[in-house]
Each structure stands twice: as C-alpha cells, then as structure tokens.
Amino acid sequence: MSVLELRDVTKTYGGVTALDSIDLTVEAGTFHCLVGPNGSGKTTLFRTVLGLTRPTSGSVSLPEGRVGCGFQRANVYRELTVGENLSVFGELMGATDDEWRDELVTTLRLDRVMDRTAADLSGGFAKKLDLALALLDKPDVLFLDEPLGDLDDVSKTCLLDFLGEYRDAGNAIVVSTHHLTDFDSLVDHLTVLYDGDIVVDADRQELDFDGHDSLQELYVDRVLSLERADEPEP
Amino acid sequence: MKVLSLLRKEVLWSRHRVVALLFLLLVLPGCFAFTTVAFETAVPEDAPIAIVPENENVSEDGLAIIEGGAALFSDPKRYEEKSEAMRALRRESVYAVLEVPPGILNENTENATFSLYIDGSVVPFQEPSKAIESIVTLRMNENLPANVSVERQVVGNHSTFSEYLVPVFLMGFVLLFAFTYLPHHLAREADVLERLLVETSMDAVVATKILFMTALMLGPISAFYAVSTYLGYSVTLLTPAVVGIYLLTFVYMAAISTSVMILTDFSRLGRFLNVAIMLTFFTFSSVVHPVGFFSPLRKEIARQLPLHYSMIVARGLSLKELGIGLFADWILGLLGFTLVTLVVLKLSIERYKRTA
C-alpha cells in the first residue's frame, strides 16, 4: 500500500530546475532511502513532500495518516527546555501518549537533559530532540533529513536499531542522506537523485549490484559515471 | 601582521553583507539627512488656528482681516460656529480658537476684546499661545481703529508637561515593542518555522503571535498607570477606551512589522527596515509636538499617518477625558487601516507560501 505518491513533480527556482518531472512512490512498512550528491534536489524533494515547498507543476499525494519529520538543522525552540519542547509540540500535534514519549526520551537518551534549554544542548542532543519531536505522534510515515548528523556512535547504533523496529511495526520511513553506508542494513528501497532527476528507483532485491559489494559502492559508481558523462568532451 | 589579516577578514565579511551595509551606511543615513527638509522652523508658524465670529454681527471684512493677520504666525481656519471650532480644538484639528468681536472695523468702536481659547492639556502649545496673544494684541492695535485686547482662556483639564508625556511615552513604547521586540521574536521563530509549518499553518503561527503580543501590551499600560498614579498625575489609562486605542495601534503596527519580516524571509534586513519604519512613524506623526510646529510640509505628512490620529485619540481620552464619540470617525478610520494592514499581512503570508 502506497503512503506517498509524487507524479510528474517539477520545481524551478527562477531559471534553475531543482526537480525535473519526478515520479516517486513510498510503500507502507518500508525503509526508503533517498540519496544523492550535494545539490541533487534531495532537500527540495523533502520540503515538497512535507508541503513546505509548492511544486511548480505535478502532484503530491500526502499520506492520510500521521506524518513526522526530522530536519537536517534541529527545528526546536531554543529558548525552551527539552521537556518544554516535547510538551509544546506534543500538544500541537495532539500527541497524548506519555508512555511513548517516555520511551522516546529513554531510547534517545534525552532523560538527563530534560531540564536544559535547547540553546544549551550540544549538536548531538539537539539532533536527538529533533528526532524525538519527529516521532512524538507515532507517525505512520516518518521523514528524516540526515538523521545521524552530529550523533555519537552509541546513539547512532541505538537509533538505527530503533528505526528498524519502527519500520517492522508497519510504518514507512523515508531518509534523505549523503551517507548511505550507515543505513545499508535497513534499506528496503533506494532512490538516487542526480541533478533534479531520479536515476535509480528500485527495491533492494531488484537492484543490479553488478559486482558492487554494497549500496554505497553502487551509488557512488553510478553518480561518478553520470558526472563523467556530463563532462564536456576535450 | 595579525591586524592586517583581521582587517582583510572584515573586508571579506563586508563583501558578503554588501546589501545590508549599503542600506545601513548609505540609504538609512541618506534618509535621515533627507528628513531634515521637513523641519523648517522651530516656532509654531504653521499651527492651525480657528477664526470664529463672536456673533452674527461680525462682518465678513472683519473676519478676512483677522484671518490675514493670523496667517503671519499660524495657519488660520475659518469656522462659522464657535461649537464647531471648540470641537476642532478638542480634536487637535486646531490648537487655538480666536473669537472675533463685532464692529472691529467701525471707527466708533472704542474697545474690542478678542478671546483666544486654548486646550489646557496640549501643554507644548501653552507658551506659544502666550506669544500669539501678544502678537494679536500688537498687530490688531496697529491696524484696527478700536483699542484691542485679547483674553486668553484655557479650556479643559490643565495638564503638566509630565502628564502630557505619559500617553506620548506609552505610545512610543507601543511603537518600540511592535517594531523591535516583535520582529526579534519572529526572527527567533524562524529557527523552528519548518516544524511549525508541518504541524500547523503560517496563518495560525502569525495570528497567535500577534494576539499574544497584543495581550502583553496590557503590561506596559498597567505599568504606566501604576507609576503615574504613584506620581499623582491626572491621567486616565485603565479604561476600555484608552486600552482599546493603544491595543488597536499595536495591532496595525504589529501587522506592518510582521509583514515586513515575512516579506524579507525573517532576515536582518527585515529588522533594519522595521527600525526605519518606526523612526519614520515617530518622527513624522507629530506625536510629541502639535502639527505645524516645524513646517507646513511636516504638518501635511502627519495628517496622512495613522499614528498621528492614534496619538490624538489616546491623548484626548487619557488627558482630556473626552468621550470616545468625539473621535468616532477617526477610530473607524483606524479600524479600516488596521483591516488593510491585516490584509497586507495575509497577502505576505500567501506570497511566502507561493515562493517557498
């Protein structure tokens, strides 16, 4: 069952095309990885899906269920404490499950900074708070932009385990990242963006590894070959 | 040398902030310099004054001569009825009413007594009105056959300059809050705007912010009330009408500053622009001095600005204890202006959504 569909989505900024006739489907209960080099259109696609950017043309069918989002730069109230941020956004989202909130706080190891203002948090803790807010309403579809940025190795491992369990519970997770390696074990579906176009869009088992040992190798090789093709002939 | 390296860094930094620096160092100072054209004189040569006949026996020629004479030190306005002129005085449409007695051109008239009415709460006009009394007496005795005297009468509440400044400073604070603190708060909100926009709408975020900040304005109004009561001032602040006019003023100011912030993507430029707008409003609305004190140009500008009317209404209600009905047309105008600023705010939100 698809929880998100983009049909022929184009986004231009002035004369620059950030997304060029994108078609994309996200299925429930999958870990969907959106990867691409800098400037490939990942952030624009991410913002378009969340309704933060209007597509120039095309349609986005947003999921009917609950949506959660984690941002590359922590989107939190810096003047409020961690606890207050959770409380304010919980109320805004209508998230009332205190047990779930406590579980998130424990999983993301935020319990010891609950009374600290977000402005005083390290980059890693701010990121964890942002992730907690993304998950607060037990979303059916979770969008995460570079979720592992600033996290220490222990927190990364805990979070990846948690995301795996969350996916297995039937929720869709869409992760936008530059660093595919970290997510290799979780990825069910891979979408590679290059220069505003989708150049790879397939389930893991359908991917032609063609001698590559990992998703990372496959992705890098594909991007490099596209870059070589784009270079003007001498 | 480290200093040279650091200076080079400053130059590089400046290149990245060239628009903001051009605005701050050239455009804004240029605007400040340009505003000096609006200050031509330091005495009230162009303050509007009502000329009104004492009764129906006053001749048209007599009124015309007085009007011509008064033009030397004021901007005379002819009124047919004293009640109309006094209403204009209370609304600060004029700052004095000169009542002309009958028979001033008649050779047989021995004594002619003019009445000069001024409002006791418009304190900055008290001293100039004494000068006007002397000038009228001198000029009319030179040009009229009768022995002319002028009776200066202060009507309404007699305020001190300290009392006069209470509603002025409070209005200044409302202005400061709307154009500096609110934009600062909105800029901080930008840190979390993406999440907010996913969970709710920009309209809701902005409406809540303005509503909350408007409610906060009750704080300074109460503080001004407490201090002025402690100092024994005769100023009315905590009435629905007075509170209402300050809150209404805050709402349209807040709508303007918020629109600027949204249209500039919550940037520093938006904050600079808001400060510039605040200074423009404060300088040109004749908030402290009566219009016509500095130049006819500045008078015309003040009469076009909503803050000018907000200030007169606030002063009328808090110092003169006048009924709100006296200002009904202006309050309706201010409500209309507020509506326009809210529409502009809504349009700026729509533009933000479209261009996101």
HADDOCK unambig.tbl for C-alpha pairs under 7 A between the chains (distance, minus, plus):
assign (segid A and resid 50 and name CA) (segid B and resid 198 and name CA) 6.56 0.50 0.50
assign (segid A and resid 52 and name CA) (segid B and resid 197 and name CA) 6.98 0.50 0.50
assign (segid A and resid 52 and name CA) (segid B and resid 356 and name CA) 6.69 0.50 0.50
assign (segid A and resid 53 and name CA) (segid B and resid 356 and name CA) 4.93 0.50 0.50
assign (segid A and resid 54 and name CA) (segid B and resid 354 and name CA) 6.51 0.50 0.50
assign (segid A and resid 54 and name CA) (segid B and resid 356 and name CA) 6.66 0.50 0.50
assign (segid A and resid 75 and name CA) (segid B and resid 191 and name CA) 6.02 0.50 0.50
assign (segid A and resid 75 and name CA) (segid B and resid 192 and name CA) 4.41 0.50 0.50
assign (segid A and resid 75 and name CA) (segid B and resid 194 and name CA) 6.96 0.50 0.50
assign (segid A and resid 75 and name CA) (segid B and resid 195 and name CA) 6.07 0.50 0.50
assign (segid A and resid 76 and name CA) (segid B and resid 191 and name CA) 6.95 0.50 0.50
assign (segid A and resid 76 and name CA) (segid B and resid 192 and name CA) 5.27 0.50 0.50
assign (segid A and resid 77 and name CA) (segid B and resid 192 and name CA) 6.20 0.50 0.50
assign (segid A and resid 92 and name CA) (segid B and resid 199 and name CA) 6.90 0.50 0.50
assign (segid A and resid 93 and name CA) (segid B and resid 199 and name CA) 6.27 0.50 0.50
